[in-house]
């Protein structure tokens, strides 16, 4: 049952993320600041982990906006890509490689399930 809740949560976050991306942005051409799929998978995992931290009560302060921004910025800096690169890559995959993006999310969900199992053992 918990696996399905995690899956639904991740899909909801993914849907919200895609809906927040501006449609007026040109879809990036392959090779132009497109993040490789293995790195993208790690970034997506870390972004969703950041989402979980931000939406939990772990990091609640008076000025959440600044801290939230720093958390996401640290994820992008960790992989040496900008937020724009990340968003352009998601657009590229959603328009040109949706099957690959779905496979990436399947692996991210599996990674969360493994991490969850490690925490509960």
C-alpha positions in Angstrom: 0.0 0.0 0.0 2.8 2.4 0.9 4.5 1.7 -2.5 1.4 2.9 -4.3 1.3 6.1 -2.1 4.9 6.8 -3.0 4.2 6.2 -6.7 1.2 8.4 -6.7 3.1 11.2 -4.8 6.0 11.0 -7.3 3.6 11.1 -10.3 1.8 14.0 -8.8 5.0 15.9 -8.3 6.1 15.1 -11.8 2.8 16.3 -13.2 3.0 19.6 -11.2 6.6 20.1 -12.3 5.6 19.7 -16.0 2.6 22.0 -15.6 4.8 24.7 -14.1 7.2 24.8 -17.0 6.4 27.6 -19.4 5.1 26.5 -22.7 6.6 29.4 -24.5 10.1 28.0 -24.0 11.5 26.4 -27.1 12.1 22.7 -26.7 15.9 22.2 -26.6 17.5 20.4 -29.4 19.4 17.2 -28.7 22.9 18.0 -27.6 22.2 21.6 -26.6 22.5 21.6 -22.8 20.6 18.3 -22.6 21.5 16.5 -19.4 22.6 12.8 -20.0 20.0 10.3 -18.9 22.1 8.8 -16.1 22.7 12.2 -14.6 19.1 13.3 -15.1 18.0 10.2 -13.2 20.2 11.2 -10.2 19.0 14.8 -10.4 15.3 13.8 -10.5 15.9 11.6 -7.4 17.6 14.5 -5.6 14.9 17.0 -6.7 12.1 14.8 -5.4 14.1 14.2 -2.2 14.3 18.0 -1.8 10.6 18.2 -2.5 10.0 15.8 0.4 12.2 17.7 2.7 10.6 21.0 1.8 7.0 19.7 2.1 7.7 18.0 5.4 8.0 19.8 8.7 11.8 19.2 8.8 12.8 22.5 7.3 10.0 24.8 8.3 11.2 28.3 9.2 9.8 31.8 8.9 11.3 32.4 5.5 10.8 29.1 3.7 11.1 30.6 0.2 14.7 31.5 0.6 15.6 28.1 2.1 13.5 26.2 -0.5 15.3 28.0 -3.3 18.7 27.2 -1.7 17.8 23.5 -1.5 16.9 23.3 -5.2 19.9 25.4 -6.1 22.2 23.0 -4.2 20.9 20.1 -6.3 21.6 21.8 -9.5 25.0 22.9 -8.4 25.8 19.3 -7.3 25.5 18.2 -10.9 26.9 21.4 -12.5 23.7 22.1 -14.4 21.4 25.1 -14.1 17.7 25.0 -13.3 17.1 26.1 -16.9 19.2 23.1 -18.2 17.1 20.8 -16.0 13.8 22.2 -17.2 14.9 22.2 -20.8 16.0 18.6 -20.5 12.6 17.6 -19.0 10.9 19.4 -21.9 13.1 17.6 -24.4 12.5 14.2 -22.9 8.7 14.8 -22.5 8.4 15.8 -26.2 11.0 13.5 -27.8 11.8 10.6 -25.4 8.8 10.0 -23.2 9.5 6.3 -23.0 13.0 7.1 -21.7 11.6 9.6 -19.2 9.1 7.0 -18.0 11.9 4.5 -17.6 13.9 7.0 -15.6 11.0 7.6 -13.3 10.5 3.9 -12.8 14.1 3.6 -11.7 13.8 6.7 -9.4 10.7 5.1 -7.8 12.6 1.9 -7.3 15.5 3.8 -5.7 13.0 5.5 -3.3 11.6 2.0 -2.4 15.1 0.7 -1.7 15.9 3.7 0.4 12.7 3.4 2.3 13.4 -0.2 3.0 16.9 0.7 4.3 15.3 3.2 6.7 12.7 0.8 8.0 15.2 -2.0 8.7 
